[in-house]
Amino acid sequence: MARIRSFYDNHVLLQPEEQGRTPSRWSSDDLDPVPKSKKKWEWYHVGGFWIAEGFSAAQLQTASAAVAVGLNPGLALVAYFIGNLCIAVPCCGSGYIGSKYSVNFPVIARAAFGFWGSFLAIVVRMAVAPIWFGVKLSSPSRLWSSRILRR
């Protein structure tokens, strides 16, 4: 039992590192830039995430919906890729700041909206994230429910 407790204390339980300063409203360990020595993600990790997100079931419904309204499949795929490229440019542009300077969304929102305005940006992001997660989850769940009910 002591080994389990030791493993839990050393590896599972979060133990923040002391940096000799007190957290404040303007800065904390969560908001400060991540040192390069502690960075774990490389460019290919972000690319893999983007590919996984772009070819999910909900995203592929976009091309299939275009085919359903009369576009031929080849043209639907071309439109799908052009649309993803149009979205990729601003997304990569806004993500470049975070990856270049190792700062997270609340810090970038402070730069754009000020300290108090960043709370609005964060609340909007908190409201949209569960809705978008529900949309992304509803497509595969409808597929599986139709497969289960069909049998």
Secondary structure by P-SEA (a helix, b strand, c coil): caaaaaaaacccbbbbbbccccccccccccccccccccccccaaaaaaaaaaaaacaaaaaaaaaaaaacccaaaaaaaaaaaaaaaaaaaaaaacccccccccaaaaaaacccaaaaaaaaaaaaaaaaaaaaaaaaaaaaaaaaaaaac
